[in-house]
Structure formats: C-alpha cells, structure tokens
Amino acid sequence: MLAKLNGDDLILCQITSQSIRDIYAIELSEADFETGSLHKPSNIRPNRLFTADRHIVLYKAGQLKVKKIEGVIDTLINILHGFDKV
C-alpha cells in the first residue's frame, strides 16, 4: 500500500513474481521485509499503480522496510516528473 486514504480506497502498487525487467522494476527479496515475506523473489512495479476497495484485500503478506518503501516512492516521483530511473 502506497497511501492511506480517507474512506475505503487504497492506492496499491503491483508486485509480481514474474521476471519483469523494465527500467522501473525494483527487486524484492525476503531481506526487504520488516515482517512477513513472499514465497519467492519478486518485483515491485511502481509504474503499475491501481486503486482498490480495502474490503477486497484478503490478507497482508508483510511489511516492507522503510528504506525499500522510500525507494519505491522515489521511483514513483521520478516517473511522475518524467525522469528516467537513476
């Protein structure tokens, strides 16, 4: 979840275990989690945002470390500003 909003909507970012290698993909491993984990190495895709009603979320797999979240947000800001990922 990228942002908590008033009401029931969430802003979410796609995470996939598929081998996605675009310039925006951010690798995600077990070491990136403060709590919980995923079953296999994955990719965060800040170029794939969506909103969803919080009631359709079945469970929370874990909590990412602050440093990883900050990296995702930095990449998202660069995307919105039209900058290439540095």
PDB file with SEQRES, HELIX, SHEET and CRYST1 records, atoms N, CA, C and O in Angstrom:
SEQRES   1 A   86  MET LEU ALA LYS LEU ASN GLY ASP ASP LEU ILE LEU CYS          
SEQRES   2 A   86  GLN ILE THR SER GLN SER ILE ARG ASP ILE TYR ALA ILE          
SEQRES   3 A   86  GLU LEU SER GLU ALA ASP PHE GLU THR GLY SER LEU HIS          
SEQRES   4 A   86  LYS PRO SER ASN ILE ARG PRO ASN ARG LEU PHE THR ALA          
SEQRES   5 A   86  ASP ARG HIS ILE VAL LEU TYR LYS ALA GLY GLN LEU LYS          
SEQRES   6 A   86  VAL LYS LYS ILE GLU GLY VAL ILE ASP THR LEU ILE ASN          
SEQRES   7 A   86  ILE LEU HIS GLY PHE ASP LYS VAL                              
HELIX    1 AA1 GLU A   30  ASP A   32  5                                   3    
HELIX    2 AA2 ARG A   54  ILE A   56  5                                   3    
HELIX    3 AA3 VAL A   66  HIS A   81  1                                  16    
SHEET    1 AA1 3 ASP A   9  THR A  16  0                                        
SHEET    2 AA1 3 SER A  42  ASP A  53 -1                                        
SHEET    3 AA1 3 ILE A  26  LEU A  28 -1                                        
SHEET    1 AA2 2 PHE A  33  GLY A  36  0                                        
SHEET    2 AA2 2 GLY A  62  LEU A  64 -1                                        
CRYST1    1.000    1.000    1.000  90.00  90.00  90.00 P 1           1          
ATOM      1  N   MET A   1       0.848  -1.167   0.000  1.00  0.00           N  
ATOM      2  CA  MET A   1       0.000   0.000   0.000  1.00  0.00           C  
ATOM      3  C   MET A   1       0.897   1.233   0.000  1.00  0.00           C  
ATOM      4  O   MET A   1       1.793   1.359   0.834  1.00  0.00           O  
ATOM      5  N   LEU A   2       0.652   2.126  -0.925  1.00  0.00           N  
ATOM      6  CA  LEU A   2       1.452   3.343  -1.022  1.00  0.00           C  
ATOM      7  C   LEU A   2       0.884   4.479  -0.196  1.00  0.00           C  
ATOM      8  O   LEU A   2       1.637   5.327   0.283  1.00  0.00           O  
ATOM      9  N   ALA A   3      -0.435   4.515  -0.017  1.00  0.00           N  
ATOM     10  CA  ALA A   3      -1.034   5.627   0.721  1.00  0.00           C  
ATOM     11  C   ALA A   3      -2.311   5.174   1.405  1.00  0.00           C  
ATOM     12  O   ALA A   3      -3.065   4.355   0.880  1.00  0.00           O  
ATOM     13  N   LYS A   4      -2.534   5.726   2.589  1.00  0.00           N  
ATOM     14  CA  LYS A   4      -3.798   5.521   3.281  1.00  0.00           C  
ATOM     15  C   LYS A   4      -4.677   6.724   2.953  1.00  0.00           C  
ATOM     16  O   LYS A   4      -4.268   7.872   3.124  1.00  0.00           O  
ATOM     17  N   LEU A   5      -5.858   6.451   2.491  1.00  0.00           N  
ATOM     18  CA  LEU A   5      -6.802   7.491   2.127  1.00  0.00           C  
ATOM     19  C   LEU A   5      -7.980   7.469   3.078  1.00  0.00           C  
ATOM     20  O   LEU A   5      -8.238   6.453   3.723  1.00  0.00           O  
ATOM     21  N   ASN A   6      -8.697   8.578   3.173  1.00  0.00           N  
ATOM     22  CA  ASN A   6      -9.956   8.571   3.917  1.00  0.00           C  
ATOM     23  C   ASN A   6     -10.927   7.683   3.163  1.00  0.00           C  
ATOM     24  O   ASN A   6     -10.918   7.657   1.932  1.00  0.00           O  
ATOM     25  N   GLY A   7     -11.742   6.975   3.868  1.00  0.00           N  
ATOM     26  CA  GLY A   7     -12.696   6.082   3.223  1.00  0.00           C  
ATOM     27  C   GLY A   7     -12.124   4.693   3.049  1.00  0.00           C  
ATOM     28  O   GLY A   7     -11.227   4.280   3.785  1.00  0.00           O  
ATOM     29  N   ASP A   8     -12.651   3.973   2.067  1.00  0.00           N  
ATOM     30  CA  ASP A   8     -12.302   2.566   1.901  1.00  0.00           C  
ATOM     31  C   ASP A   8     -11.319   2.296   0.769  1.00  0.00           C  
ATOM     32  O   ASP A   8     -10.978   1.140   0.519  1.00  0.00           O  
ATOM     33  N   ASP A   9     -10.853   3.343   0.074  1.00  0.00           N  
ATOM     34  CA  ASP A   9      -9.942   3.133  -1.046  1.00  0.00           C  
ATOM     35  C   ASP A   9      -8.490   3.047  -0.593  1.00  0.00           C  
ATOM     36  O   ASP A   9      -8.079   3.696   0.369  1.00  0.00           O  
ATOM     37  N   LEU A  10      -7.721   2.227  -1.313  1.00  0.00           N  
ATOM     38  CA  LEU A  10      -6.282   2.100  -1.113  1.00  0.00           C  
ATOM     39  C   LEU A  10      -5.596   2.397  -2.437  1.00  0.00           C  
ATOM     40  O   LEU A  10      -6.135   2.084  -3.498  1.00  0.00           O  
ATOM     41  N   ILE A  11      -4.412   2.998  -2.384  1.00  0.00           N  
ATOM     42  CA  ILE A  11      -3.568   3.127  -3.563  1.00  0.00           C  
ATOM     43  C   ILE A  11      -2.513   2.036  -3.442  1.00  0.00           C  
ATOM     44  O   ILE A  11      -1.752   2.002  -2.475  1.00  0.00           O  
ATOM     45  N   LEU A  12      -2.471   1.150  -4.426  1.00  0.00           N  
ATOM     46  CA  LEU A  12      -1.604  -0.023  -4.383  1.00  0.00           C  
ATOM     47  C   LEU A  12      -0.650  -0.023  -5.569  1.00  0.00           C  
ATOM     48  O   LEU A  12      -0.890   0.622  -6.590  1.00  0.00           O  
ATOM     49  N   CYS A  13       0.434  -0.761  -5.402  1.00  0.00           N  
ATOM     50  CA  CYS A  13       1.452  -0.897  -6.431  1.00  0.00           C  
ATOM     51  C   CYS A  13       1.609  -2.387  -6.717  1.00  0.00           C  
ATOM     52  O   CYS A  13       1.675  -3.199  -5.795  1.00  0.00           O  
ATOM     53  N   GLN A  14       1.667  -2.738  -7.989  1.00  0.00           N  
ATOM     54  CA  GLN A  14       1.770  -4.149  -8.364  1.00  0.00           C  
ATOM     55  C   GLN A  14       3.082  -4.762  -7.876  1.00  0.00           C  
ATOM     56  O   GLN A  14       4.149  -4.155  -7.974  1.00  0.00           O  
ATOM     57  N   ILE A  15       2.973  -5.971  -7.352  1.00  0.00           N  
ATOM     58  CA  ILE A  15       4.131  -6.808  -7.031  1.00  0.00           C  
ATOM     59  C   ILE A  15       3.909  -8.125  -7.755  1.00  0.00           C  
ATOM     60  O   ILE A  15       2.833  -8.715  -7.657  1.00  0.00           O  
ATOM     61  N   THR A  16       4.915  -8.587  -8.480  1.00  0.00           N  
ATOM     62  CA  THR A  16       4.780  -9.819  -9.244  1.00  0.00           C  
ATOM     63  C   THR A  16       6.013 -10.689  -9.076  1.00  0.00           C  
ATOM     64  O   THR A  16       7.125 -10.185  -8.916  1.00  0.00           O  
ATOM     65  N   SER A  17       5.810 -11.990  -9.114  1.00  0.00           N  
ATOM     66  CA  SER A  17       6.941 -12.916  -9.073  1.00  0.00           C  
ATOM     67  C   SER A  17       7.472 -13.182 -10.482  1.00  0.00           C  
ATOM     68  O   SER A  17       8.472 -13.881 -10.646  1.00  0.00           O  
ATOM     69  N   GLN A  18       6.813 -12.633 -11.487  1.00  0.00           N  
ATOM     70  CA  GLN A  18       7.281 -12.778 -12.867  1.00  0.00           C  
ATOM     71  C   GLN A  18       8.605 -12.042 -13.047  1.00  0.00           C  
ATOM     72  O   GLN A  18       8.866 -11.045 -12.374  1.00  0.00           O  
ATOM     73  N   SER A  19       9.416 -12.528 -13.938  1.00  0.00           N  
ATOM     74  CA  SER A  19      10.719 -11.932 -14.208  1.00  0.00           C  
ATOM     75  C   SER A  19      10.533 -10.708 -15.105  1.00  0.00           C  
ATOM     76  O   SER A  19      10.714 -10.784 -16.320  1.00  0.00           O  
ATOM     77  N   ILE A  20      10.175  -9.597 -14.499  1.00  0.00           N  
ATOM     78  CA  ILE A  20       9.933  -8.340 -15.206  1.00  0.00           C  
ATOM     79  C   ILE A  20      11.203  -7.516 -15.125  1.00  0.00           C  
ATOM     80  O   ILE A  20      11.719  -7.263 -14.036  1.00  0.00           O  
ATOM     81  N   ARG A  21      11.693  -7.107 -16.248  1.00  0.00           N  
ATOM     82  CA  ARG A  21      12.911  -6.314 -16.239  1.00  0.00           C  
ATOM     83  C   ARG A  21      12.714  -5.050 -17.071  1.00  0.00           C  
ATOM     84  O   ARG A  21      13.362  -4.877 -18.103  1.00  0.00           O  
ATOM     85  N   ASP A  22      11.825  -4.172 -16.627  1.00  0.00           N  
ATOM     86  CA  ASP A  22      11.766  -2.868 -17.262  1.00  0.00           C  
ATOM     87  C   ASP A  22      12.582  -1.907 -16.392  1.00  0.00           C  
ATOM     88  O   ASP A  22      13.050  -2.293 -15.321  1.00  0.00           O  
ATOM     89  N   ILE A  23      12.751  -0.690 -16.833  1.00  0.00           N  
ATOM     90  CA  ILE A  23      13.635   0.227 -16.101  1.00  0.00           C  
ATOM     91  C   ILE A  23      13.075   0.633 -14.748  1.00  0.00           C  
ATOM     92  O   ILE A  23      13.803   1.184 -13.922  1.00  0.00           O  
ATOM     93  N   TYR A  24      11.792   0.371 -14.504  1.00  0.00           N  
ATOM     94  CA  TYR A  24      11.172   0.773 -13.247  1.00  0.00           C  
ATOM     95  C   TYR A  24      11.087  -0.348 -12.212  1.00  0.00           C  
ATOM     96  O   TYR A  24      10.865  -0.075 -11.033  1.00  0.00           O  
ATOM     97  N   ALA A  25      11.257  -1.595 -12.628  1.00  0.00           N  
ATOM     98  CA  ALA A  25      11.104  -2.734 -11.717  1.00  0.00           C  
ATOM     99  C   ALA A  25      12.134  -2.665 -10.593  1.00  0.00           C  
ATOM    100  O   ALA A  25      13.310  -2.380 -10.820  1.00  0.00           O  
ATOM    101  N   ILE A  26      11.667  -2.931  -9.386  1.00  0.00           N  
ATOM    102  CA  ILE A  26      12.526  -2.919  -8.199  1.00  0.00           C  
ATOM    103  C   ILE A  26      12.491  -4.323  -7.599  1.00  0.00           C  
ATOM    104  O   ILE A  26      11.425  -4.832  -7.252  1.00  0.00           O  
ATOM    105  N   GLU A  27      13.655  -4.940  -7.480  1.00  0.00           N  
ATOM    106  CA  GLU A  27      13.727  -6.294  -6.930  1.00  0.00           C  
ATOM    107  C   GLU A  27      13.244  -6.315  -5.487  1.00  0.00           C  
ATOM    108  O   GLU A  27      13.486  -5.383  -4.720  1.00  0.00           O  
ATOM    109  N   LEU A  28      12.561  -7.387  -5.137  1.00  0.00           N  
ATOM    110  CA  LEU A  28      12.030  -7.560  -3.794  1.00  0.00           C  
ATOM    111  C   LEU A  28      12.409  -8.947  -3.299  1.00  0.00           C  
ATOM    112  O   LEU A  28      12.070  -9.952  -3.924  1.00  0.00           O  
ATOM    113  N   SER A  29      13.117  -8.996  -2.170  1.00  0.00           N  
ATOM    114  CA  SER A  29      13.527 -10.276  -1.591  1.00  0.00           C  
ATOM    115  C   SER A  29      13.080 -10.334  -0.129  1.00  0.00           C  
ATOM    116  O   SER A  29      12.559  -9.360   0.415  1.00  0.00           O  
ATOM    117  N   GLU A  30      13.292 -11.483   0.486  1.00  0.00           N  
ATOM    118  CA  GLU A  30      12.914 -11.644   1.894  1.00  0.00           C  
ATOM    119  C   GLU A  30      13.610 -10.628   2.789  1.00  0.00           C  
ATOM    120  O   GLU A  30      13.048 -10.206   3.800  1.00  0.00           O  
ATOM    121  N   ALA A  31      14.825 -10.232   2.430  1.00  0.00           N  
ATOM    122  CA  ALA A  31      15.588  -9.275   3.235  1.00  0.00           C  
ATOM    123  C   ALA A  31      14.952  -7.889   3.254  1.00  0.00           C  
ATOM    124  O   ALA A  31      15.292  -7.069   4.107  1.00  0.00           O  
ATOM    125  N   ASP A  32      14.032  -7.613   2.326  1.00  0.00           N  
ATOM    126  CA  ASP A  32      13.380  -6.305   2.246  1.00  0.00           C  
ATOM    127  C   ASP A  32      12.172  -6.178   3.170  1.00  0.00           C  
ATOM    128  O   ASP A  32      11.570  -5.108   3.259  1.00  0.00           O  
ATOM    129  N   PHE A  33      11.815  -7.259   3.856  1.00  0.00           N  
ATOM    130  CA  PHE A  33      10.639  -7.256   4.717  1.00  0.00           C  
ATOM    131  C   PHE A  33      11.001  -7.010   6.175  1.00  0.00           C  
ATOM    132  O   PHE A  33      11.934  -7.610   6.710  1.00  0.00           O  
ATOM    133  N   GLU A  34      10.250  -6.120   6.803  1.00  0.00           N  
ATOM    134  CA  GLU A  34      10.341  -5.908   8.254  1.00  0.00           C  
ATOM    135  C   GLU A  34       9.650  -7.082   8.950  1.00  0.00           C  
ATOM    136  O   GLU A  34      10.175  -7.646   9.910  1.00  0.00           O  
ATOM    137  N   THR A  35       8.469  -7.438   8.451  1.00  0.00           N  
ATOM    138  CA  THR A  35       7.727  -8.605   8.943  1.00  0.00           C  
ATOM    139  C   THR A  35       7.130  -9.323   7.739  1.00  0.00           C  
ATOM    140  O   THR A  35       6.879  -8.698   6.708  1.00  0.00           O  
ATOM    141  N   GLY A  36       6.901 -10.614   7.856  1.00  0.00           N  
ATOM    142  CA  GLY A  36       6.298 -11.391   6.786  1.00  0.00           C  
ATOM    143  C   GLY A  36       7.272 -11.635   5.651  1.00  0.00           C  
ATOM    144  O   GLY A  36       8.465 -11.358   5.774  1.00  0.00           O  
ATOM    145  N   SER A  37       6.760 -12.156   4.543  1.00  0.00           N  
ATOM    146  CA  SER A  37       7.589 -12.428   3.367  1.00  0.00           C  
ATOM    147  C   SER A  37       6.694 -12.874   2.222  1.00  0.00           C  
ATOM    148  O   SER A  37       5.488 -13.057   2.382  1.00  0.00           O  
ATOM    149  N   LEU A  38       7.320 -13.043   1.061  1.00  0.00           N  
ATOM    150  CA  LEU A  38       6.671 -13.666  -0.087  1.00  0.00           C  
ATOM    151  C   LEU A  38       7.354 -15.009  -0.311  1.00  0.00           C  
ATOM    152  O   LEU A  38       8.448 -15.243   0.204  1.00  0.00           O  
ATOM    153  N   HIS A  39       6.725 -15.882  -1.064  1.00  0.00           N  
ATOM    154  CA  HIS A  39       7.251 -17.239  -1.251  1.00  0.00           C  
ATOM    155  C   HIS A  39       8.433 -17.311  -2.209  1.00  0.00           C  
ATOM    156  O   HIS A  39       9.176 -18.293  -2.205  1.00  0.00           O  
ATOM    157  N   LYS A  40       8.616 -16.268  -3.039  1.00  0.00           N  
ATOM    158  CA  LYS A  40       9.720 -16.282  -3.996  1.00  0.00           C  
ATOM    159  C   LYS A  40      10.141 -14.853  -4.299  1.00  0.00           C  
ATOM    160  O   LYS A  40       9.374 -13.917  -4.073  1.00  0.00           O  
ATOM    161  N   PRO A  41      11.351 -14.680  -4.808  1.00  0.00           N  
ATOM    162  CA  PRO A  41      11.790 -13.337  -5.189  1.00  0.00           C  
ATOM    163  C   PRO A  41      10.788 -12.712  -6.158  1.00  0.00           C  
ATOM    164  O   PRO A  41      10.238 -13.396  -7.021  1.00  0.00           O  
ATOM    165  N   SER A  42      10.559 -11.418  -6.010  1.00  0.00           N  
ATOM    166  CA  SER A  42       9.533 -10.737  -6.794  1.00  0.00           C  
ATOM    167  C   SER A  42      10.032  -9.378  -7.258  1.00  0.00           C  
ATOM    168  O   SER A  42      11.164  -8.985  -6.977  1.00  0.00           O  
ATOM    169  N   ASN A  43       9.177  -8.675  -7.965  1.00  0.00           N  
ATOM    170  CA  ASN A  43       9.467  -7.332  -8.438  1.00  0.00           C  
ATOM    171  C   ASN A  43       8.332  -6.398  -8.076  1.00  0.00           C  
ATOM    172  O   ASN A  43       7.158  -6.719  -8.261  1.00  0.00           O  
ATOM    173  N   ILE A  44       8.698  -5.238  -7.557  1.00  0.00           N  
ATOM    174  CA  ILE A  44       7.740  -4.161  -7.320  1.00  0.00           C  
ATOM    175  C   ILE A  44       7.697  -3.345  -8.602  1.00  0.00           C  
ATOM    176  O   ILE A  44       8.739  -3.068  -9.196  1.00  0.00           O  
ATOM    177  N   ARG A  45       6.498  -2.957  -9.037  1.00  0.00           N  
ATOM    178  CA  ARG A  45       6.347  -2.224 -10.288  1.00  0.00           C  
ATOM    179  C   ARG A  45       5.674  -0.876 -10.039  1.00  0.00           C  
ATOM    180  O   ARG A  45       4.456  -0.756 -10.175  1.00  0.00           O  
ATOM    181  N   PRO A  46       6.461   0.142  -9.674  1.00  0.00           N  
ATOM    182  CA  PRO A  46       5.874   1.454  -9.383  1.00  0.00           C  
ATOM    183  C   PRO A  46       5.195   2.101 -10.583  1.00  0.00           C  
ATOM    184  O   PRO A  46       4.446   3.064 -10.417  1.00  0.00           O  
ATOM    185  N   ASN A  47       5.437   1.600 -11.770  1.00  0.00           N  
ATOM    186  CA  ASN A  47       4.748   2.099 -12.956  1.00  0.00           C  
ATOM    187  C   ASN A  47       3.392   1.425 -13.152  1.00  0.00           C  
ATOM    188  O   ASN A  47       2.705   1.686 -14.140  1.00  0.00           O  
ATOM    189  N   ARG A  48       3.006   0.561 -12.219  1.00  0.00           N  
ATOM    190  CA  ARG A  48       1.714  -0.133 -12.259  1.00  0.00           C  
ATOM    191  C   ARG A  48       0.951   0.136 -10.962  1.00  0.00           C  
ATOM    192  O   ARG A  48       0.947  -0.696 -10.054  1.00  0.00           O  
ATOM    193  N   LEU A  49       0.313   1.291 -10.882  1.00  0.00           N  
ATOM    194  CA  LEU A  49      -0.482   1.672  -9.718  1.00  0.00           C  
ATOM    195  C   LEU A  49      -1.953   1.400  -9.984  1.00  0.00           C  
ATOM    196  O   LEU A  49      -2.401   1.410 -11.131  1.00  0.00           O  
ATOM    197  N   PHE A  50      -2.706   1.153  -8.903  1.00  0.00           N  
ATOM    198  CA  PHE A  50      -4.147   0.980  -9.034  1.00  0.00           C  
ATOM    199  C   PHE A  50      -4.804   1.280  -7.694  1.00  0.00           C  
ATOM    200  O   PHE A  50      -4.149   1.266  -6.651  1.00  0.00           O  
ATOM    201  N   THR A  51      -6.097   1.549  -7.733  1.00  0.00           N  
ATOM    202  CA  THR A  51      -6.857   1.732  -6.507  1.00  0.00           C  
ATOM    203  C   THR A  51      -7.764   0.527  -6.319  1.00  0.00           C  
ATOM    204  O   THR A  51      -8.196  -0.113  -7.278  1.00  0.00           O  
ATOM    205  N   ALA A  52      -8.035   0.240  -5.067  1.00  0.00           N  
ATOM    206  CA  ALA A  52      -8.927  -0.874  -4.740  1.00  0.00           C  
ATOM    207  C   ALA A  52      -9.634  -0.573  -3.428  1.00  0.00           C  
ATOM    208  O   ALA A  52      -9.115   0.157  -2.583  1.00  0.00           O  
ATOM    209  N   ASP A  53     -10.787  -1.126  -3.271  1.00  0.00           N  
ATOM    210  CA  ASP A  53     -11.523  -1.020  -2.020  1.00  0.00           C  
ATOM    211  C   ASP A  53     -10.837  -1.920  -0.996  1.00  0.00           C  
ATOM    212  O   ASP A  53     -10.539  -3.077  -1.293  1.00  0.00           O  
ATOM    213  N   ARG A  54     -10.587  -1.410   0.187  1.00  0.00           N  
ATOM    214  CA  ARG A  54      -9.860  -2.180   1.198  1.00  0.00           C  
ATOM    215  C   ARG A  54     -10.560  -3.493   1.562  1.00  0.00           C  
ATOM    216  O   ARG A  54      -9.921  -4.399   2.097  1.00  0.00           O  
ATOM    217  N   HIS A  55     -11.833  -3.607   1.287  1.00  0.00           N  
ATOM    218  CA  HIS A  55     -12.565  -4.819   1.646  1.00  0.00           C  
ATOM    219  C   HIS A  55     -12.256  -6.003   0.734  1.00  0.00           C  
ATOM    220  O   HIS A  55     -12.569  -7.140   1.084  1.00  0.00           O  
ATOM    221  N   ILE A  56     -11.642  -5.758  -0.437  1.00  0.00           N  
ATOM    222  CA  ILE A  56     -11.300  -6.895  -1.303  1.00  0.00           C  
ATOM    223  C   ILE A  56      -9.928  -7.483  -0.968  1.00  0.00           C  
ATOM    224  O   ILE A  56      -9.564  -8.539  -1.487  1.00  0.00           O  
ATOM    225  N   VAL A  57      -9.167  -6.810  -0.107  1.00  0.00           N  
ATOM    226  CA  VAL A  57      -7.855  -7.325   0.305  1.00  0.00           C  
ATOM    227  C   VAL A  57      -8.091  -8.447   1.319  1.00  0.00           C  
ATOM    228  O   VAL A  57      -8.695  -8.237   2.371  1.00  0.00           O  
ATOM    229  N   LEU A  58      -7.604  -9.637   0.980  1.00  0.00           N  
ATOM    230  CA  LEU A  58      -7.863 -10.805   1.825  1.00  0.00           C  
ATOM    231  C   LEU A  58      -6.893 -10.916   2.993  1.00  0.00           C  
ATOM    232  O   LEU A  58      -7.283 -11.345   4.079  1.00  0.00           O  
ATOM    233  N   TYR A  59      -5.629 -10.535   2.786  1.00  0.00           N  
ATOM    234  CA  TYR A  59      -4.644 -10.614   3.862  1.00  0.00           C  
ATOM    235  C   TYR A  59      -3.442  -9.747   3.516  1.00  0.00           C  
ATOM    236  O   TYR A  59      -3.271  -9.324   2.373  1.00  0.00           O  
ATOM    237  N   LYS A  60      -2.623  -9.493   4.511  1.00  0.00           N  
ATOM    238  CA  LYS A  60      -1.395  -8.730   4.345  1.00  0.00           C  
ATOM    239  C   LYS A  60      -0.227  -9.703   4.441  1.00  0.00           C  
ATOM    240  O   LYS A  60      -0.060 -10.381   5.455  1.00  0.00           O  
ATOM    241  N   ALA A  61       0.585  -9.772   3.381  1.00  0.00           N  
ATOM    242  CA  ALA A  61       1.704 -10.717   3.350  1.00  0.00           C  
ATOM    243  C   ALA A  61       2.847 -10.279   4.248  1.00  0.00           C  
ATOM    244  O   ALA A  61       3.620 -11.116   4.714  1.00  0.00           O  
ATOM    245  N   GLY A  62       2.967  -8.993   4.498  1.00  0.00           N  
ATOM    246  CA  GLY A  62       4.050  -8.500   5.338  1.00  0.00           C  
ATOM    247  C   GLY A  62       4.185  -6.996   5.255  1.00  0.00           C  
ATOM    248  O   GLY A  62       3.376  -6.320   4.619  1.00  0.00           O  
ATOM    249  N   GLN A  63       5.204  -6.482   5.897  1.00  0.00           N  
ATOM    250  CA  GLN A  63       5.504  -5.055   5.917  1.00  0.00           C  
ATOM    251  C   GLN A  63       6.924  -4.861   5.406  1.00  0.00           C  
ATOM    252  O   GLN A  63       7.867  -5.448   5.936  1.00  0.00           O  
ATOM    253  N   LEU A  64       7.074  -4.035   4.371  1.00  0.00           N  
ATOM    254  CA  LEU A  64       8.403  -3.748   3.835  1.00  0.00           C  
ATOM    255  C   LEU A  64       9.165  -2.806   4.759  1.00  0.00           C  
ATOM    256  O   LEU A  64       8.574  -2.025   5.504  1.00  0.00           O  
ATOM    257  N   LYS A  65      10.482  -2.898   4.692  1.00  0.00           N  
ATOM    258  CA  LYS A  65      11.334  -1.980   5.440  1.00  0.00           C  
ATOM    259  C   LYS A  65      11.187  -0.576   4.864  1.00  0.00           C  
ATOM    260  O   LYS A  65      10.923  -0.404   3.674  1.00  0.00           O  
ATOM    261  N   VAL A  66      11.360   0.416   5.717  1.00  0.00           N  
ATOM    262  CA  VAL A  66      11.195   1.816   5.328  1.00  0.00           C  
ATOM    263  C   VAL A  66      12.087   2.164   4.142  1.00  0.00           C  
ATOM    264  O   VAL A  66      11.648   2.872   3.235  1.00  0.00           O  
ATOM    265  N   LYS A  67      13.314   1.689   4.128  1.00  0.00           N  
ATOM    266  CA  LYS A  67      14.245   2.001   3.041  1.00  0.00           C  
ATOM    267  C   LYS A  67      13.709   1.510   1.697  1.00  0.00           C  
ATOM    268  O   LYS A  67      13.861   2.206   0.692  1.00  0.00           O  
ATOM    269  N   LYS A  68      13.092   0.339   1.653  1.00  0.00           N  
ATOM    270  CA  LYS A  68      12.538  -0.192   0.417  1.00  0.00           C  
ATOM    271  C   LYS A  68      11.335   0.639  -0.031  1.00  0.00           C  
ATOM    272  O   LYS A  68      11.201   0.945  -1.216  1.00  0.00           O  
ATOM    273  N   ILE A  69      10.471   1.002   0.899  1.00  0.00           N  
ATOM    274  CA  ILE A  69       9.311   1.835   0.575  1.00  0.00           C  
ATOM    275  C   ILE A  69       9.764   3.189   0.035  1.00  0.00           C  
ATOM    276  O   ILE A  69       9.198   3.694  -0.935  1.00  0.00           O  
ATOM    277  N   GLU A  70      10.779   3.774   0.660  1.00  0.00           N  
ATOM    278  CA  GLU A  70      11.298   5.061   0.183  1.00  0.00           C  
ATOM    279  C   GLU A  70      11.839   4.942  -1.243  1.00  0.00           C  
ATOM    280  O   GLU A  70      11.677   5.864  -2.042  1.00  0.00           O  
ATOM    281  N   GLY A  71      12.477   3.822  -1.568  1.00  0.00           N  
ATOM    282  CA  GLY A  71      12.963   3.598  -2.926  1.00  0.00           C  
ATOM    283  C   GLY A  71      11.832   3.528  -3.938  1.00  0.00           C  
ATOM    284  O   GLY A  71      11.949   4.053  -5.045  1.00  0.00           O  
ATOM    285  N   VAL A  72      10.739   2.879  -3.560  1.00  0.00           N  
ATOM    286  CA  VAL A  72       9.566   2.783  -4.433  1.00  0.00           C  
ATOM    287  C   VAL A  72       8.966   4.177  -4.642  1.00  0.00           C  
ATOM    288  O   VAL A  72       8.628   4.550  -5.765  1.00  0.00           O  
ATOM    289  N   ILE A  73       8.839   4.929  -3.569  1.00  0.00           N  
ATOM    290  CA  ILE A  73       8.268   6.277  -3.671  1.00  0.00           C  
ATOM    291  C   ILE A  73       9.165   7.181  -4.506  1.00  0.00           C  
ATOM    292  O   ILE A  73       8.662   7.959  -5.318  1.00  0.00           O  
ATOM    293  N   ASP A  74      10.483   7.098  -4.327  1.00  0.00           N  
ATOM    294  CA  ASP A  74      11.417   7.890  -5.145  1.00  0.00           C  
ATOM    295  C   ASP A  74      11.255   7.561  -6.623  1.00  0.00           C  
ATOM    296  O   ASP A  74      11.239   8.463  -7.460  1.00  0.00           O  
ATOM    297  N   THR A  75      11.135   6.281  -6.949  1.00  0.00           N  
ATOM    298  CA  THR A  75      10.954   5.873  -8.344  1.00  0.00           C  
ATOM    299  C   THR A  75       9.626   6.397  -8.877  1.00  0.00           C  
ATOM    300  O   THR A  75       9.562   6.876 -10.009  1.00  0.00           O  
ATOM    301  N   LEU A  76       8.575   6.312  -8.082  1.00  0.00           N  
ATOM    302  CA  LEU A  76       7.268   6.817  -8.490  1.00  0.00           C  
ATOM    303  C   LEU A  76       7.318   8.322  -8.758  1.00  0.00           C  
ATOM    304  O   LEU A  76       6.749   8.797  -9.741  1.00  0.00           O  
ATOM    305  N   ILE A  77       7.985   9.059  -7.903  1.00  0.00           N  
ATOM    306  CA  ILE A  77       8.123  10.507  -8.100  1.00  0.00           C  
ATOM    307  C   ILE A  77       8.866  10.791  -9.398  1.00  0.00           C  
ATOM    308  O   ILE A  77       8.472  11.681 -10.151  1.00  0.00           O  
ATOM    309  N   ASN A  78       9.930  10.051  -9.670  1.00  0.00           N  
ATOM    310  CA  ASN A  78      10.661  10.222 -10.925  1.00  0.00           C  
ATOM    311  C   ASN A  78       9.775   9.932 -12.127  1.00  0.00           C  
ATOM    312  O   ASN A  78       9.848  10.637 -13.134  1.00  0.00           O  
ATOM    313  N   ILE A  79       8.942   8.906 -12.034  1.00  0.00           N  
ATOM    314  CA  ILE A  79       8.011   8.582 -13.116  1.00  0.00           C  
ATOM    315  C   ILE A  79       7.051   9.755 -13.342  1.00  0.00           C  
ATOM    316  O   ILE A  79       6.834  10.171 -14.480  1.00  0.00           O  
ATOM    317  N   LEU A  80       6.483  10.282 -12.266  1.00  0.00           N  
ATOM    318  CA  LEU A  80       5.512  11.369 -12.380  1.00  0.00           C  
ATOM    319  C   LEU A  80       6.151  12.657 -12.895  1.00  0.00           C  
ATOM    320  O   LEU A  80       5.487  13.457 -13.553  1.00  0.00           O  
ATOM    321  N   HIS A  81       7.411  12.858 -12.606  1.00  0.00           N  
ATOM    322  CA  HIS A  81       8.128  14.030 -13.091  1.00  0.00           C  
ATOM    323  C   HIS A  81       8.666  13.826 -14.519  1.00  0.00           C  
ATOM    324  O   HIS A  81       9.154  14.769 -15.142  1.00  0.00           O  
ATOM    325  N   GLY A  82       8.575  12.602 -15.023  1.00  0.00           N  
ATOM    326  CA  GLY A  82       9.049  12.313 -16.365  1.00  0.00           C  
ATOM    327  C   GLY A  82      10.541  12.057 -16.454  1.00  0.00           C  
ATOM    328  O   GLY A  82      11.121  12.146 -17.536  1.00  0.00           O  
ATOM    329  N   PHE A  83      11.181  11.734 -15.307  1.00  0.00           N  
ATOM    330  CA  PHE A  83      12.600  11.450 -15.290  1.00  0.00           C  
ATOM    331  C   PHE A  83      12.814   9.964 -15.500  1.00  0.00           C  
ATOM    332  O   PHE A  83      11.988   9.148 -15.091  1.00  0.00           O  
ATOM    333  N   ASP A  84      13.934   9.605 -16.144  1.00  0.00           N  
ATOM    334  CA  ASP A  84      14.326   8.207 -16.217  1.00  0.00           C  
ATOM    335  C   ASP A  84      14.817   7.782 -14.851  1.00  0.00           C  
ATOM    336  O   ASP A  84      15.316   8.608 -14.085  1.00  0.00           O  
ATOM    337  N   LYS A  85      14.683   6.498 -14.533  1.00  0.00           N  
ATOM    338  CA  LYS A  85      15.164   5.987 -13.253  1.00  0.00           C  
ATOM    339  C   LYS A  85      16.679   6.123 -13.196  1.00  0.00           C  
ATOM    340  O   LYS A  85      17.382   5.756 -14.138  1.00  0.00           O  
ATOM    341  N   VAL A  86      17.169   6.648 -12.092  1.00  0.00           N  
ATOM    342  CA  VAL A  86      18.612   6.843 -11.897  1.00  0.00           C  
ATOM    343  C   VAL A  86      19.185   5.689 -11.136  1.00  0.00           C  
ATOM    344  O   VAL A  86      20.386   5.661 -10.869  1.00  0.00           O  
TER     345      VAL A  86                                                      
END                                                                             
